Amino acid sequence: MSIFSVFTLLGGLAFFIYGMNQMSHSLEVIAGEKMEAVINRLTSNRFLGLLLGCVITIAIQSSSAVTVMLVGLVNSGLMDLSNTVGIIMGSNIGTTVTAWIMSLIGVSSDNILVQMLKPESFAPLLAFIGIALIMLAKLPKRKEIGNAFVGFAVLMSGMMMMSSSVEPLADSPAFTKLLTAFRNPLLGVLTGLVVTAVIQSSAASIGMLQALSMTGGITYGIAIPIIMGQNIGTCATAILSSIGVNRNAKRVAAIHLSFNLIGTTVFMIIYYALHSFLDASFLNLRVTPVEIAVCHSIFNISTTILLLPFSKLLVRIAEGVIKEETAPQIAFLDERLFKTPAIAVGKCDTFANEMAESTKSAVHLAIENYFDYEESNGETVGELESRIDTYEDRLGTYLIKLSGGKHTQRDKRRIAKMLHSIGDWERISDYARDLTKSAMEIKEKNLEISEQAKEELNTLSRAVAEIVSVTTDAFVHSDAELAARVEPLEQVIDLLVAKCRGNHINRLQEGVCTLERGFVLADTLNSYERISDHCSNIAIAVLEESGEEFSPHQYMQQVKSGDNALFQKRFLEYQTQYLADFSEG
């Protein structure tokens, strides 16, 4: 084997890994939204988890990406550790599909249909179709399909380069002598482990083994231990991704490792038993790329069948190896989810929705607590406000980093909605805290609020509570119809605040209200007005997400000019509901 053959082998490996990464990334983008929906429906049923792991790995062609995603989800507190076991097992089965695809390189026949299955026949066609889609397609998803086709063609080209580079080894005495050393099963396991861990791709190491098998020098006795080692080596990606995460997330990597270690140990015992007690002459037979795919599938499927009933035991082993932390950590989003952007966006949605619901709870509690202040309720509002501050800080930073990646148009709009809204939710929670401070001042100073002022504030409070509820529901469900109800109500609240201020000034002039009570009331009216203003901002963000054609500037122009008939209808409805019985001061 000349130095140029070595260069070709290394170049083929580079093409293979690049093509695999390109194809995996494009498939993640294509399957992203559906994959998010599947993950969100995950239950503790280990059989469902097994199916999900298998389907997702086949869809994105990367078991490592699935495991890294699980580490990120558990680290963020978005998935229970026990739910990951089935998915890990399923991903080990799903990854065998890659070996079957690569085994087509060894297909040989004069039949034209069989010849079309050979990579050298269809890979160039896929590359051409892929480039055509990249250059001509207008829809982003179709461009990603083109990228996936090109990635697959590059992958298969790399596989063919590796196969051609090792052909001279078939007649090499040195290579034959080297293979003799690999007849030691433990050395075979170690080789498979190290190579896979170094190149960070079990598919690439399987591909290398399949390429070498075409020299005719690889036997079952050599291939089987190497395949076992490759399954252990693929755990390196999960182990590296678990650095710097909480202990529960580290346990995901521990489960992945223990699953493959136990499977390898069991099969090594069987392997030695075949050597010692039975006729194992078949181990000396030469193996083909297809037979390597068969061995890979048998090992992974058998290990899953063996260990699936012991899922809980695998969790306990991981918990035993990685002990509980003395102090629990606050779970939040994990940057490892950037590898699966659609999942990351979906989990950002989850946290943003929690932020919205917490804000609504804070406002409603502050309103209920206003005239009958209780310290415990005031503390709860303060705790909610502090939590919402944390959401705004961490989620904002995470979304900015996430927005730099490749996303579908829908996900881009979802990110934009969250980035535009989280600051408004945080400000609303600040005003809820201010309402609580005003309520505390009324109680501590024993300030008497006139009955007329109470009636006015109660009416205004109901309107503000409604606008916060409608805005929250519109945001959480991305409901444009609900969002369109916010601006009419916001305009009515502005009128209510103006009337409250006017009536308050009249009471001051008549001596019915004191300046001290007046300051508290002025702060309260300001808080209510600002809450409704921020609700309007959030509603605009939801309407923007609902369609690319929406223009906030044009929408507000229609509102102010009275050209929006639906707005006018809803405005009159809210005006009748809240202003009809509003007394003049």
N, C-alpha and C positions, 0 to 999 in steps of 0.2 A: 504494500500500500504506500503510494508516493505521498509527498508533502502536499501535492495538489489535491489528492483524494481527501486528505485531512481537512484542507480548506473547504472543499465541497461539502464534507460532512458537517462542519461547523456552520457553514452558510445555510445548508439545508435545515439544521436545527434552529437557526435564527429565523428563517422564513416560517418554519413550522410554528414557533412560539408567537411570532408577530401575527401570523394569520389567525391563530387560535384566539389571541387577545382581541384582535379586531372583530372577528366574528362574534365572540362572546359579548363584547360591549354593544355591538349593534343589535344582537338578539335581546339583550337586556332592555334596550330602549324600545324595541318593537313590542316586547312582551310586558313592559314595565307596568302599565296601568292594570292589565289583567292579573299580573303577578301580585300587585298590591292588594287587589280585591281578594285573591285566593288566600294570601297571608292573613288578611283581616278576618276571614271566616274560619281561621284555624281554631280547632277545639283541642281538648286534651286527649282525644281519641288517637291512640298511637298508630292505628291502621290508616286513618285519614292522614296523619302526619307523614307516614311512609309514602303514601301515594303522592302527597304534595311535594315531598323532597325529590321524588323520582321525576315528576312532571316538570318541576322548576329547573332541575339540572339538565334535563333533555332540552328544555326551551332555551336556556342560556348557555348550554354546553360548557359549564364550569362548576365542578363540585366545590372548588376552593372558594369561588365567589359566594356560593350558598352558605358555606360554613362561616366565612368572614361576616356575611350579613347577619347570621344568627348571633355571633359574638356581639355585634353592634346592637341588635334588638334587645338582647338580654341585658347588656350594659346600660341601655337606656330605660330599662324597666318596662319595656313594651311587650315582653314575652316571658312566660314562665320557663324555667330551666327544663322542667319535665316535658314541655311541648317540643323541645328541640331534638329529643332522642330519635323519634320516628323520622323526622326530616333528615337528620344526619344519615340514618340507615338508607332512606330512600335516595339520597344524593349519591351514595356509594353504588346503588344499582343504576341510577340514571347515567352515571359517568361511563358505564360499560358501552353505551351506544357509540361513543366516540371511537372506541377500539374497533367496533364492527364497521364503522364507516371507513376507517383507515385500512382495514383488512381487505378492502376492495382492490388495493394495489397489487395483491397477489393473484387476482382473478385472471385466468387465461383460457381462451376458447376461440374457435373459429366462428362461432355463432355471433351474428351481428348484435343481437340483443344483449348477450353476455359481455361482448366487447364494449358496449355503451356503458356498462357498469364500471369499467376501468377508469380511474382518475385521469389518465392521460387523454381519455376520450371526452369526458364531460367537463373537466376542470377548465379548459380554455373557453368552452361555451359559456360556463357560469361567469367567468371573468369578463367576457364580452358583454353579457347581459347586465352584470353588475355595474360596469363602467357606463353603459348606456343609461341605466337608471340614475346613477349619480349625476350625470351631465344633463339629462333631459327631464327627469321627474321634477315636478313642482312641489308635491307634498313631501314634508320632511320624513314621514314614515317610509315612503317608497325609496327615498335616498338611503335610509338606513338598511332597507332590504338589499339595495345595491352594494352597500358597504359589507354586509354579511356575505353576499355572494363572492365579492372580491377577496374577503378574508379567507373564505373556505378555499378558493382557488389558490391563494398564496400558501395556505396550510398544506394542501395536497402537493403543490409544487415542491415545497420543502421536504415532504415525505419522499417524493420521487428522487430528489437530489440526494437524500440520505441513502436511499436504496441503491442508487447507481454508484455512490462513492464507496460502498462496502462490498460491491461485487468482486473486486480483486481479492478480497480476503478468503474467498472460497478455496483458493489454491495456495493459501499462505500457511506453511508449517508453523510459523510463530503464532498465528491466530489460533490454529488448532491446539497448540500447546497451552495457550492462554485459557481457552475454553475448558481444558481439562481441569484447571484449578477451580472453575465454577461448578464442578460436579459436587463440591462440598456445599450442602444446602445452606449452612449458616453463612458462608461467604456470599452465596447468591442473594440471601435476604439482605445482608449488609450492603451489597452493591446496589440493589434496587432501592434501598432506603436512602443511601447517600446521594445517588444520582438524582432521584426525584426531589429530595430536599434542596439540593443545590440549584436545580433549574426551576423549582417551584411550579412544576406541572406534571401531574401523573400521566396526562394524555401524551405529553411530549416524550416521557420516558417509555411509555408503552409503544409509542410510534418508533422510537429508536430500536426497541427490542424486536418489533415486527420487521423493521428494515434489516436488522442483522440476521433474522431468521431466513431471509431470502438467500443468504450465502449457503444454506444447507448445513451449517455447523451448529445450530442451536437445537438441543434435544428437549424433550419434556422435563427431564431431570434438571436441566439448567434453567429452563423458562419458569417453571412453577415457583421455585423459591424466590426468583427475582420479582415475579408478579406480587408475591406476598410482601416483599420488602418495599415495593413501590406503593402499596396501600398504606404502609406505615409512614413512608417518606412524605406522602401527600398531606399528612397532619402538620407538617412544618409550617405551612401557610397559616393555619388556624392558631398554632402556638405563637407565631410572631405577631399575629393580629391581636392576641390577648395581652400583649405587653401594655401596661398602663391602664388596664380596665379594672372594674371591681371584681371581687372574688367569684361572684356568681357567673360573670361572663367568662372568667378563666376556666370555670368548670365545663363550659361548652367545648373548649379545646381538649379538656381532660376526658370528656365523654367520647369525643371523636378518636382520640389516641387509644383509649382503653378498648373501644370497640374493635379497632384494627389489630391491636396487640393480642387481644383474646382470640380473635379469629385466626391470626397467624399462628399462635401457639397451638391451638387445636389442630390446625391443618398440618403443622410441622410434626405433631405426634402421629397423625395419620400417615404422613409421608415416611417417617422412620419405620412405622409398623409395616408399610408396604415393602420396604427394603429388607426388613428382618424376618418377617413371617410369611410373606406371599411372593409369588412370582411377579417381579416388578420390571420385567424386560421391556414393557412399553415405555418406561422412562428413558430408554436409550434410543427411542424412535425420534427421527427428525421432525421438528414442529414447523408449521406454516403460519403466516399471519392470521389466517382465519382461525386456526386452532389456538393461537394465543388469545384471540378474542373470546373463544369458547372457555378457555381456562380462567380468564379474567372474570367472565360472567358467572361461572360456576362458583368461584371463590367468593365473590361479593354477595351473590344471592344466597348461597348456603350459609355464610356468616350471618346474614340478616335473619334468615329463618331460625337459625340456632339461638340468636341473642334477642330477637324481638320479644319473646315472652319474659325476658329478664331486664326490660327497660328500666324499671324502678331500681334494680340492683346497680345498673350502670350509673344512675344518678347518685345513689348512695356511695358508690366507689369514688366518684368525683368529689362529693362532699367530704368524704373521709380523707382524700389526698389533699384537698384545698380546704382548710378549716374556715369556719365562720369568722368574719371580722368582728373586732370588739365594738366598733361603732358603725352603724349602718350609713352608707353613703347616699346622698341625694341622687336619684336617677335622673338622667336627662339625655338628650339626643347625642348620638355617637357619630363621629366623623367617618367611621368605618362604613356607615351606610351610604357614603358618597359613591361607593362602588356599585350600588344599585339605586340610581337617582330616583326612580319612581317610588321605591319604598321609602327613601329619605323624605321625599315631598309628602307622602301620605302620613308619615309619622309627625312631620311638622304640623300638618293639618290637625292631627290629634291633640298636640300640645296647644296649638292656637285656639282650638275649640274649648279646651279646658280653661284657657286664659279667659275666653269670652264668658263662659259659664260662671267662673269665679267672680268676674267683674259684675255680672248681673246679680249674683248672690250678695255681693258687697253693697250695691246700690239699693236693692230691695230691703236689706237688713237696716241700712242707714235710714231709709225712709220710714220703716216701721218703728224705728228707735227714736225718731225725731222728737215727738211730743211726750214720750214716755221712756226717757233714757235709762238704760241699764248698762252698768259697767262691763258686764260679761259680753254683751252684744257689741259694745264699742271696741273691746279687745279683739273680738272675732273679725270685725271690719278692718282693724289694723293689721291683723295677721294675713287676711286676704290681700290687702293692698301690698304688703311686703312680698308675698308670694308672686303677685302679678308683676311687681318690679323685677323679680328674678326671671320670670318668663320673658319679659320684654328685653332684658339684657342678653340672656343666653340665646333665646330664639332669634333675635335680630342678628346677632353675630353669626349664628349657624346658617341662617337664610342667606346672608350676604356671601358667605363662602360657597354655599350650595348653588347659588344663582350663576356662578361662573362656569358650571358644567354644561354638558349637552342634555337638553330636555325637549320633550314634546311641546307643542304650542299650548296644549291644555295645562301642562305642568308649569310652564312659564307664567301663564295667567294666574295660576294658584299661588305661586311664589310672590308675584306682584301684589296680589290681594293681601297676603299676610304681611308683607313688608310695609304696605300702605296703612295697615289697620292696627298693628300691635301697639304702636305709639299712642293711638287714640284710645285703645282699651286701657292702657296704663294711665293716661290722663283722666279717664272716667273714674278709675279706682281712686285716684288722688282726690277727686271732688267728692266721692263717697266718704272718704276719710274726713274731708272738710265739713261735710254735713254732720258727721258724728261729733266733730269738735264744737260745732254750733249748738248741737243738742246738749252736749255736756255743759256748755256755758249757760244755756237757758236753765238747766237744773241747778248748777252750782250757785248761780247768782239769783236763783228764784225769780226769774223774769216772767212777768205775766203777759201772755200774748192775747190780744183781743179776740173775741169769738169770730168777728168778721175776718180778721187776718188768718185765723185757723182754718176757716172754711175755704178761703182763697188758696192757702198753702196745700190743703188736702186735695183740692181740685187739681192744682198744679202737680202735686206729688203723683196722683193717679196717671196723669198724662206722661210724666217722666218715666214712671215705672213701666208704662205700656211701650214707650219708644225704645227703652232699653231691652225689653223682652222681644219686641219685633225685630230689632237690630241683631240681637243674639241669635235668634232662630234663622234669620236670613243669612247670617255669616256662617253658622254651623252647617246649614244645609245648602249653602250657595244658591239660595232661592231668590231669583231676580224679582219675582212678583211681590214677595214680602219686602224686599229692599226698596221697591218703588213706593211702598206705603210710608216710609220713614220721613221723606222730605215734606209731604203735606202735614204730617203731625208735628214736625220740627217748626214749621211756619206758625202753626196754631200755638205751640208752646211759647214762641217769641211774642205772640200777641198776649198770651196769659201773663208772661213776665212783665210786659209793658203795662198791662192793666194793674197788676199787683203793685208795681212801683208807683204808678199814678195814685192809686188808692192810699198807699202808704204815705205819700207826701201830703195828701189831704188830711190824713189822721194826725200827722205831725203838726200841721198848721192849726188843727182844731184842738191840739193838746191832748188827744186821746192816746197817743203813742209817745214814748220818751226816746231820746237820742240813743241811749244804750241799747234798747230793744231794736231801734232802727238799724243800728250797725249789724246786729246779728241777722236781721231779716234781709238786709242788703247782701250779706255774704251768702245766705241761703239762695236767694234769687239768682245770684251770679253762678253758683254751683249748678243749679238746675239748668240755666241757660247754656252753660258750657258743656254739660253732659249731652244735651240734645244736639249741640253743634258737632260734637265728636261722633255722635251716632249718625249724623248726616254724612260725615266724611267716610265712615265705615260702609254705609249703604252705597255710596258712590263707588267704592272699591269693589263691592259685590257686583254691582251692575256692570262695571268694567270687565270683570272676570267672565260674565255671562256671554259676552260677544265682542269680537274684534271691532265691530262697526260703532260701538258705543262711544260717544264723545261727551265727557263731563261738562265741558264748556258749553256745548250746544244744548245739553239737557238743562243746565241751569238757566240759560237764556230763554228756553221755552217756558220754564217755570215762572220766571220773572215777568215775561210778556203775556202770560195767560194763554199761550198757544197749545199747551198740553191739556187736552180735555179730561183725560183720566186723572191727572193731578188735581184739576179743579174740582172734579167730583169727590175725590177723597178728602180734599181740603174742606169742602162744605160739610162732609160727614163728620169730620173731627171737630169742626167749628160748632156744629149743632150739639155734639156730645159734650164738649168741655166749656164752651163759651155761652151757651144759651141762658143758663141761670147765674152767670157770673155777675155779681152786683157791682154797681159803680160806687166809689167811695164818696 
